[in-house]
């Protein structure tokens, strides 16, 4: 299972809000909603998040065995 727990930890560490991602970086509110609900997002979106947050993919998602 893919977890977005590192995403929220990265936001906290960098002092970035969801508001900033939506209104300043241009991410859709639907993307943030999908992350909150643990739903799939595209690799293109993951790439854009890595760029916007200046981080690695492991700072956004992690694989958790069930």
Buried (B, 14 or more C-beta within 10 A) or exposed (E): EEEBEBBEEBBEEEEBEBEBBBEEEEBEEEBBEBBEEEEEBEEEBBEBBBEBBEBEEEBBBBEEEE
